[in-house]
Amino acid sequence: MCQRPRDATLLPTQKTPPHHRPLGLSSETARCSPSRPRIFPTPPPHFRFRGGAAWPSGLGGGSEREAGSGPSTSGAGNSSLRLRAGLTGSVPARFVFSESEGSALEQFEGGPCAVIAPVQAFLLKKLLFSSEKSSWRDCQEGERKELLCHTLCAILESACCSDSGPYCLASWLRGKTAEETAGLPGSPAQSSCQVDHSSALAVEELGFERFHALIQKRSFRSLSELKDAVLDQYSVWGNKFGVLLFLYSVLLTKGIENIKNEIEDSSEPLIDPVYGHGSQSLINLLLTGHAVSNVWDGDRECSGMKLLGIHEQAAVGFLTLMEALRYCKVGSYLKSPKFPIWIVGSETHLTVFFAKDMALVAPEAPSEQARRVFQTYDPEDNGFIPDSLLEDVMKALDLVSDPEYINLMKNKLDPEGLGIILLGPFLQEFFPDQGSSGPESFTVYHYNGLKQSNYNEKVMYVEGTAVVMGFEDPMLQTDDTPIKRCLQTKWPYIELLWTTDRSPSLN
C-alpha cells in the first residue's frame, strides 16, 4: 500500500483507507525542493499482515549480549525487538514451498512479502547460478531444505557487519517445559512436552506474549557454526513463526545500533504500526545488508542532511512501479545487479522477476557509468546540472578536466548561456552511439507467492519472452500492464509475451 508522507497530518477522527492513501514526499526530501511535486520519496513499503498489525517495537532500548567464542544464548523475552501486536492464527508467517512449483515459496493471505520475496530471490540465485542441475524447476525435499537454509545463511552473512561475526539466530529455548511457562501472562498450561526446535511445540496455539517468553538469541562466531544451526532447526522455519524468527535473526545479526545509524529516521519502525507494511529500509537490509531508507546510488546532501543510499552493486536488484509513476528513482546499483533477478514492487506487494541469461547483467557500459555519475550530481532528477558542476563530473569520469577545456565544453554544451548542462547532450558529446548492453530477446520468469494472484490459483513461475528494442515500435506493442510499466524503468522499449492467457499480477 501507499505510504503516507511523514509531514502530512490527519484529523484525529479521519482514517484513510490504505488503498486510498496518497503517495508523497518524506519531510526531508520535501524540504529539498518544495516547489517540485516529487523528489525521490522512499518507495512504499511492502510488508503486509492483513489479519493483525505486527512490527518491531522501534529500534532503540534494550541491550545486546556480546557473543563469546562459540555459540551462546540469551533469553529474548524482553528484547527491544518484541512485537507490539500479535499475528492472528489466520495470518501464517512461515516458509512453505508450493505444491505446484518445487522451489517457489508460497505466501498465505496477507503474508509478509517484504521478507519472503527477498528470500525467494536469493534462493533463485543459488538455484540458477550455483547449481549444476539441468532441470532447475525439479526440486525434491532434500534440495529444498538445502536451498532454503543456504539462502537464510547468505542473507544473515550479508547483514553481519564483520566477517568474523557474531551471527545471531532467534530460536526456541531448549529444554523449556510447558509447566515452567504456564504462569506467564497469556500462556495457558499445556501438556508437559519439551519446548525446543525439534518438538511439535504446539506452535500454532502460541500467542505473542508466550512466543516471546519461549525464544532466545543464539550467537555464533563462525559461518560454519551458523550454517549447522540453521540446518538443524529447519523445521522451525516452516512453522507459524518461522518468518518472524528469521527477521529477528537478521536484526540481531545486523545490530540495533547499526540499524539506527543507517535508517533515515530511527523513530520510524521497520514495520508500519497501522497497516503492517515493511519499510524500504527493511527491504534494503535484506537485499544489501544495509538498512538505508533510499534506493539511489551513493549518499546525497539535502538541506544540510546526509541521506544514505546504496553504495555498491547489489547481488539481487530492485525495480518498482513507483518509478514508472515518477514517485522515485531507483539507482543503477539496484537496477543493474550482479545477477538477473529483481524484486518488483507494486503499490501493495513484492514479487520477483528473473532470467537465466547472465548477459542481462553484463559489466556497466561507459555510457551507463556516465549516466549514473551525472545523476549523482543531479539529486532532483532534473536531467541537468549547473555548469559549475561540469568539472566535477568530468573528473569523476576521468575525462580531460583542464580549465580551458572545461570552459570550451561549457560553451559547446550550453550555447545559450543558461548556466546548465543537459544530460542528453553531455552523453552524446562524450559517449556517442553507446547503447545499453544486453541481448535483444531473452526468456523471463515471474514469481508471485500469493496463490490467489496466480494463474489457476497455483503458485508457479510464469514463463515469457522479452524483446528489447532500441526504439518504440507501435506495431510491436503488446500490452500496457503494471509489470511492463515497471520493467520499462530498466528497459524503456521492452515487450513481453507470456505463455499464460494473462500477464502476471504484481499484486
N, C-alpha and C positions, 0 to 999 in steps of 0.2 A: 504494500500500500504506500501511498504517498506520504511524505514526511512533512509535518507542519513546521514552518520556519521558527527558529529559536526566538526571534524577536517579535513574532506575532502573538496576539493575545486573544483569548476567547472570553466572552462574558461568563460569569460563574455558572449560569444555567444553560449555557449554549454547549451543545455537543455536536461535533461534526462527524458524520458517518465516515469511517475510514476510507471508503472508496470515493468519497467526495471531497476529502481534504485537499486543499490546494498545495501544489509544489511551490517552493520558494527558496529564497536565499537564506543562508545562515547569517547571523548578525555580523560575523567577522567579514564575510565576503561582501555583504551588502554595503558595508562602510567603504569598501574599496572604490565603488563606483555607484553611488546612489541613483544616478540617472539611467543606468542600464537595467533592462528587465531581467537579465540573467548573467551571472558570472560564476561558473563552476561551483554551484552548490554541491554538497555531498549528495551522491545519488541516494534514492530512497532505500530504506532497509528492507530486508527480505527474510525475517525470521518470525514465522507466524505460529501462534498456538491459539486456534480459534476457541478451544474449549476452556481456556483459562490462561490469563497472562502469567508469564514466568520470566524472571530476569535476575541477573546478579545484583545484589544489594549494593550498588555503587562499586567503586574501585578502592576506596580507602578503608582504613580501620583494620584492626587485626594485625597479627604478625606472622611471618613465615618462619618456620623452623629451618635452621640450616641443616643441610644433609651431611651425613657422615661419610666415611669412606665407602660404605656399601649401602644396600637397601636400608632405609629407615622408615619408620611410620610415625604418624601423629594423628590424633583424632581430628576430624573435620567438622564435628558437630557445631562448633562456634566460629567457623570460618567466616571471614568477611564476604565470602562468595556465596553465602546462603541465598536461596531464592525467597523472595517475599511472598510469593503465592504459588500454590501447587498446581501441577498439571492434573487434570481430572483423569479418570480411567478411560475416557473417550478420546484422549489425546496421547497415543503412544509415541514415545520418542526413542526409537531403537534402530539399530542397524539390521535390517532384514533384507535378504535378497529376493528378487522377484521370481515367481514360479515360471514365468514365461521367458525370462532372459537371465541366464545364469550369473552374469557379472553385474547386473543392474540392481541398485538398492531401491527398495520400494519405500515411498513416503506415504504415511497414512494421512487421513484428513487433517489439514491444518498443521502438518508436520514441520519440523524445523529445517527448512531448506537451506538456511544460512550455514548450517553445519553439514547436512547430508550432501548438498551439491558439491562443495569443495572436496569432501571425502571421495565422492564418485569420480570427480575429475582426476584426482591423484591416483585413484585405483585404476582408471583407464590408462594413465601414463605408464604405470607399472605393467599393465597387461599388454599394451600395444607396443611398447618400446624397450621393455626389459625382459620380455618373454620370447622364447623361441617357438611358441606354439603356432602352428599353421592355421588352426581353426580357433581363432581367438574368442568367438562367441560361445564356444562349447566349454563351459566351466563346471567341473564337478565340485562336490562339497569340500574335499581337501584343498583344492585350488582356491576356492572362495575364502576359506579360512586363512590361507597364507596371504592372499591378496589383501584382505581387509586388515590383518594385523600388520603387514608391511606398510600399508598406507597410513595407518594411525601412527606408527612409529616415525614415518617420514615427516608427517606434519608436526609431531612433537619435537623432532630433531630440528626442524626449521624454526620453531618457536623458541628454542633454547638460545639464550644469549651467549653461551660459552660452549666451545667444542668439548669441554670436559664435564659438561653437566652443571648442576644436577638436573636430571629429568624426573618429572613427577607424574605419578598416577593417582587418581582418586579411585578408591576401590572399597569393597566391603570390609568391615572389621572381621578379622579372623577370630573364630572361637567365641563370638558373642552369642549368648543364648537368648532365646525369646523371654525367659523369666527375668533376665537382667535388664531387659528393655521394657518390660511390661509396665513399669511405673512411670515411664516417660509420658509427657503430655501427648495425647492423640495416638498413643501406642497401646492398643488393646492386646491383652495377653493371648498368646497363641501356643500351639503345641511346642514342646521343648525340642526344637531342631537347631542344629548349629547354623549360625548365620555367617556363611562365608561364600566365596565366589563359586564354589562347586555345588552348593546345596540349592534346592528349589527356592528357598528363602521366602516364599510367598510374596515375591516382589510385586506382583500385580495388586496386592492388597495394601501395600505400604502407602501412607500419606507422606507429605513432605517433611513434617516435623520428625517423624520416626526415621524417614530416609536419611536426614542429616545427622541423626544420632548414631546411625549404623555405618557411616562411611569414614574413611581415613585417607590421609595423604601418605603415599609411599615415595621415597626418593631413591634415585639410582645414579651412581657416578659414571657408569659406563653405558654405552649404547647397547651392548650385547645383553647386559642385565635387563635393560628396559624391554628389549625385544622378547626375551624369555618371559617376562612378566605379562606383557600384552598378549602373548600367545597363550599363556597359562590361564588367563581369565577371558578367553574367547567367548565363552557362554554369556558372560556379563554384558558384552556389547549388544547382544541380541535381546536383552530384556528391556522392560519398560523404561528404565533409567539409563540405558546404555549411552545414548547421545549426551545426556547431561553429565555423566561421569567422564566422558571423553572431553567435553567442553571444559569442565573443571580441571582436567589434567592439563589441557593446553594453557589455561590461565595461570595455573600454579607453576608450570614449567617456564612460562614467559616471565612471571614475577609481577606482582601487583604494582610495585613502584615503576617498573619498566613500562608497563601499560599506561600508567598515569603520565609518564614523561612523553609518550608518543601520541596519545589521543589528544585531539584538539581541545576538547572541553572535558576535563576529568569529572565534572559534576554530572555528565550525561552517562547513563548506563549503556552497556553494550547491547542490552535487550530492552526495548521500549516498555515502560511500565503499564501503558494503556492497552496497546494492541499486540505487544509481544514481538515486534519486528526486530530482527538483528541489524545492528548498525553497520555502516560501511567499514568502520574500524574493526569490527569482528570479522567481516569477510576478508579484509586485507590481512588481518592476523593469520587467518587460516591459509591464505594463498601465498603470502610472502614472509610470514614470521614477524611482521611489524604492524602494530595496531594504529597506523596513521589513519586519519579521517578523510584523506583526499586521494584522488586517482590520477592526478597529473604527475609528470616526471619531475623529480627533484623538489626542492623547497622553494617557497616564494615568500617575499616580503609584502605585507599588506598593512598599511597604516601603522607601521612600527611593530607589527606582529609577524612572527615567523610561522608560516603554515607548512606543515610537513607533508611531503608526497612520497612517491615511490622512487627508490634510489638505484635500482638495478633491474635488469630484465628478469621477469618472473618466469618460473617453470611452467605455470598454467596461467592463462590470460583471463581477462575480464572485459566484456562488452555489455553495454546497457542501452535499452530502448530510450532511456532518458537523454542520451546524447543525440539520438535522432530527433527528439523533441526539443533539442537545444537548451536543456537544463544543465548540462555539464559537458566536460570534455575529457575523455579518457586518454592518458598519455601513451607513448609508444612502448614503455616498459610492460604495461599490461595488455596493450592492444597487439603487440608483436612478441609473444612469449617464446620460450625455448622449445616448447612442444606445441603441436597444432591442436590444442584443447583450450576451450574458452568457457568460463562461467558466463551465462547470458542472463541478464537481469531485466525483468519487466517491472511494471508498477507494483506487482504483488508477489512475485515468485522468482526463484532462481532455477534455471535448467542448465544443461551442458550441451555444447555444440563441439564436435570434434571430427578429425580426419586422421588418416594414417600416412598421409604424404608429407614427409619432412621438408619437402621443397617449399611448403607454405610458410615455413619459419626460417627461410634462408637468411644468412647474415644481412644486416641492415645495409641497404644501398647508400652511397654517398648523398644522394638527394634526400633520402628519408632521414638520414642523420642531420642534414642541414635543416630540414623542416622542423625536426624535434628541437634542435638548438635554437632556431629562430623563435619558436613558440615559447621557450623558457624566458625569453625577453619580452614576450607579449602575453602577460598573465591574464589579460581580459579577453583573449582570443579575438582581437580586433582585426587581425590579418595584416597588421602593420606595426612598425616600431618607430620611435623618434629617431631621426637621423643621427642624433648624438650617440645612439647605441650601436650604430653600424660597425664601428671599430671593435667593440667588444664581441659582437657576433662573429666577425671575420677572424679575430684572434682565437676564439673558441673552436672555429672550424679549421684552424691552421692555414688560413689564406693570407695572402700578402696584406699587411696592415700598416705599411708606411703612411705617414700623414698625407703626403702628396697624392698617393694612390687612393686613400680614403676620400679625400676631397673630390678627386676625379669621379669616383663611383657615386658619391652623393649627388653630384650634378647630373650624372647619367641616369641614376635610378629615381631621382626626384627633379625632373626637368622644370617643373612648375614652381619649384621652391616652396613646397608646402611644409617642409620640415619632417616628412615621414618617408619611410621606406616600406613599400608593399612586399608581401611575401612572394607573390607570383613573379614579378619582375626580378626579384633577388634570385630565386631559384633558376629562372630562365637564363640569367646572366652567368651564373657560376656553375650550374649543373644542368645544361640544356639536354633535352631528349633523353632524360634518365627516368623512365617509368619505374613503378614498383616491381620488384622481382616476384617470381612465383608462377606456378602453372596456370594456364587459362581454363582448364577443366579438371575437376577432381571429385572423387566420391566423398560424401559427407554423411554424418550421422547426428541425430539429435536425441537427447535423453530428457525425459520429464518423469520424475519419481512419483507423481500423483496418478493413481490408476484411472480416475475419472477424466483426466486430461489426455489420456492416450487413446489411440485408435482401438476400437473394440474393447476399451477399458482393460487393456493388458499392458503392464509396464514393460515396454520393449524399445530397443533402439530403432528409430525411424531412419531409413536409408534414403539418400537422394544424390543427385548430381548437381554440382555447382559449376556455372560457367561465368568466368570473369572477363568482361570486355574492356577494351581500352577507352570506350566511349559508350554513350547511351544510344541504343538502337530500339526505337519503338516497336519494330517488328518482332523483337526477341523478348519483350517484356512478358513475364509470366503471371505475376500477381503483385499485390501490394499488401502483404501480410505483415504483422508485427515482427516476425522473425526475420523477414527480408529487410525491413527497415532498420532493424538492429544491426544486421550483418553489413549493411551498406555504410555503416560508420567506419568499417575497415576496408571493405571492397565496394567503392561507390557504385560500380556498374555490375554487380553480381546478379545472376538469375539462378533460380532454384527449381529443380524438377524432382518431386518426391515420389516414392514408389507407392504411397498410400493415396487414397482418394482426396485427402485434405492435408493442408500444411500442418506441421506440428504446432502445438499450442505452447506459448510462453507462460501461460497461467495454469 
